[in-house]
Amino acid sequence: MKRFFKVFFISLFCFSLVIVAGLFWLKGSYNGSTVDAAEILKVFTGNKSERINVLVLGLENTRSDTIMVASYNMKDKTADIISVPRDTYIERDGFVNSGNNKINSVYTVKGIEGLSEIILSITGLSIDKYVTIDYDGVRAAVDAVGGVEVNVPFHMRYTDPYSNPPLDIDIPSGKQLIKGDRAMEFLRFRKTNYSGYQGYANGDLGRIEAQQSFVKAAIKKALTFRLPNVVKAVYPSVETDISLSEATSLAVGSIGLSVEDVKFHTIPGATQTRGGLSFYILDQQATKDLIYSIFEIE
């Protein structure tokens, strides 16, 4: 476990906690049928000692609008970041096809423990540690590494005065260094509400691809910085079951981690409208296949 933290913890802080958790507002849904978690666990129980799973949440007020599991393989020192779309459909007593059937509503009512149980039921992954981060944490993270260089594919234009905080996205196309609020806007953008402008042709999949590119660039840059200082800058804006002293001391041992050791995945499924709401419907077999592939289960 100690060896794991020395290699992986700052990776978590510098992209999962520091950057990835800033990928709020992922759209999607799931069909209410859970993967057979017991079956999966039975198959890879022998592999569990080689893995640690960290639940990473990006918060918008009290809702977990980014949900990711960072699974680190302590044996070969690689990581898999598994995204769970915020609109994933889950069964909840007393609710059918309502906003309360979206996975991003669970944290508000049942906290980390309740959400961890849901993650277990739909993926078979048990959670060992957790980290949550909000708007201020994302701003602090991006600014702590001096901004992130991205290639904006088109002029991003969108406003929403009713968002909290209000949105006024106006980012020109082209390669540029983005910081603070603009980084948040880039990560949040999906579509335009202005004539003559455009959004991602494939909607949320396009946004997820852009976000993952941002994360990779952020990891690369973060790993060149004085990592303990980055951790200290971000830590006041996060909630985690790992102490600041642990985080700061362990950060020193993680220099040299490569972005090439991290793979990104999204839980398989498809968008479906139910009761006038858009949900992400989990593909049970494809999800099982993904987990088996990550854990190298035959």
N, C-alpha and C positions, 0 to 999 in steps of 0.2 A: 504493500500500500504506500509506504514512504517513497519507494522508487517511482511509483506511478505519479504521485503528486509533483515530484521534482521535474518530471518530464512534461506532465500534462497540465498542471494547474494554471500556469500563466497562459498556455494556449487557450484554456477555457476563458480566462479573464480577458485576453487580448482579442478574441474573436467571438466566442460564445457569450461571455458575459459583457465584454466591452463593446463588441460590435454586433454579433449575431442577435443578441437579445434586443437590439434596436430595430430589428426587422418586424415592426408592428404591422398589424392589419393584413395578414395573409388571408385571402378569401378561399373558401372551399366547403366540403361537406362529406358525410359518411352515413351508411344506410341502416344503422341501428343493430346490425348483426355483428357480434364480436368474433374476433379470431379466437381459436381455441388456445387460450393462453396456457392452460395446463399441459396441453399436448406439446406446445413449443418448449415450455420450461423443462418438461420431462426429457426432451431430446437434447437440449443444450445445457442441462445442469452441470455437466462435467466441464463446460467451457466457462461457466460463470465466474470461476475464480480468476480467470485471465482477463476479465472485463470489469469496468466500473461505468455505471450509467448516471449521467448528471442531467437533471431536468432543468432546462433553461427557459425562463418566461420573460417576455417583454410585456410590460403592463401599460394599458391605457386606462387611467383611473383605477378601477378595481378589476377590470377584465383582462384576462391573459390573451392578448391579441397576437402574440407570437408564442408558439409552443414548439420547443425542439428538445430532442434527447441527444446529448453528446455522449457517445459510447466509445470509450477508449480501450484499446487492446494493449494490456500491459506487457504481453509477450513480445509482440513485434513492433510496439510503439507507433501504432497508427490509430486514427480516430475516424469515426463516422458520425456525421451530423444528420439526424433524421427529423425532418420537418413534419409537423402535424397541422394541417390547415385549420384555421380558427373556426370555420363553419362546419367542421366534421360533425355529422349527426350521431348522437348518442341516446340511448334509452334512459329516460328518467321518470320515476314514478310520478304520475299525475300530469304528465306533459306529453303531447303528441304534436309533432310538426310545428313547434313553437320556438321562439328564440332561446328558450331554456333547454332545448334539445341540442344546442350548439355547444361544442366542447369548451369554447372560450367563456361560457357562463359558469362553469363548474368551480373555478378557483374562488370566485366571489362568495359562494355559499359554503363550499367544503374545504377550501384551502389547499395547501400542498398535498396533504395526505389523501384527500378525496380525489384530486386530479391525478396523483400517482396511481391510485387504484384504477382509474379509467384508462390511463396509459397502459397499465399491465393488462387490462382486459382486451384492449384492441390490438396490442402488439406483442404481448408476452414478455415485455421488458420490465424488470423490477428496477426501481429508482434507488440509488445509493446516496446521492447528494443533490442539492438544488441551489439555484441562483435566480433571483428576480431583479429586474432593472426597469426604471421608468424613463420618461423624457429627459430629465436632468442628467441621468446617468449616461444616456447615449451621447448627449452634447459633450459632457465631460470627457467621455471616452475618445470621441473623434478629435476633440481639441487637444487632448493629452498626447496624441501622436502627431499633432501638427496638421491634421486634415488628411484626406484620402484622395488620391488622383483617380478620376473615373473618366470614361468616354461616354458622355451623354448622347444617346442615339438620335434624339430629336428634341425640339424645344418643348419642354414640359410646362404646361399651363393649366392650372386648376385652382379654384377657390371654393372654400366652404366656411362661411362665417359662423356656422353653428357647431363646428368641430371644437373639441376642447383639447389643446388650445386651437384657436381659429387657424384655418389653412389659407395661405396665399402663395401657391407654388408658381414660380416664374424662373425657370432655369434654362438658359440657352443651350443649344446643342454644342457638341465638341468636347475635346479633352480639357479637363480643368481640375483644379484642386478645390475640394469642397469641405467646409467645416461646419460645426455647430448646427444651427437651425437648417441651413441648406442641405446638410447631410440627411437630416431627418426628413426633409421634403423629398429628396431624391429617393429615399427608402420607402416612403409612403406612396409615391405616385403610381397610379395604375391607368387612369383614363383622364381625358380632358372634358371640360364643360364649356369650352370656348370654340367658336366657329373658326375654321382655318388651322386648327392645331390637331395633334393626333395623340393617341395613347398606344399602349402595346397591342399589336394586332391579335395576339393570343392571350390577352387579358392577364390574369394572375400568373400564368406560366411565364409570360414575358417579364413580369415584375420579379418573380422569384429568381429567374436567370440573372437579371440585373443586380439583385441583392446579393446573390452568391458571388458574382464578379467583384462587387464592392467588398464583401467579406474577405475574399482571397487577397485583394490588394491591401486591405487593412491588416491582415495577418502578417503579410510580408513586411509592411512598414513597422508594425508594432514590435516585431521581433528584432528590429535594429535599434530600438530605444532602450533607455534605462528602465527596464521593466518594473522594478519596484516602485518607481515614481509614478508610472502609469497606473499601477494597482492602487496606490494611495490616493490618486486623483479621482478614481472611479468609485472606490469602496464606499464612501458616504452615501452614494445614491443607489446602493444595492442592498438586497436582503439575502442572506445566505447562511448556511449552517457551518461555514468555515470562517475562522477568525481572521482579523486583519493581520495579526502577527504571523499566523500560519501563511497567509497569502503572500505577504511581503518577503518573508524569509525563503519561501519555496520558489518564488519568482526567479531568484538568482540562478537556480539550477536548470532553467529551461531554455537558456540561450542556445541557439543552434537547431531548434525544432524547425522543420521545413513545412511549408504550406502544401507541399506535394504529399505529405503524410495524412492529409485530411480529405475525406470524400463526403459529398453532399447527396442526400436522398430526400425524396418527398413520399410520404405514405401514399400508395397507389389508390386511385379512385376517380370519380367523375362528378361533375356538378349536376344537381337535379333540383327542380322546383317542387316544393311541397307546401300546400296551404298558403301559396303566395310568397313563400320565403325560399331563398337559395341555400341549399345544403350541399355538402361534399359527401358523396356516398362511397364509403370504404369498399374496396375490392378485397374481399377476405383472402382469396387464394393468392392474389398478387402480393398482398401484404405479408402473408406467410412466406412466400417465396423470397421476398426481399430480406426478411429477418434471417431466414435460413442462409441466404447468400452472404450476408454480413458476418454471421457467426460461423460460416463455413461448415454448415450442417448438410449432410448428404441425405 
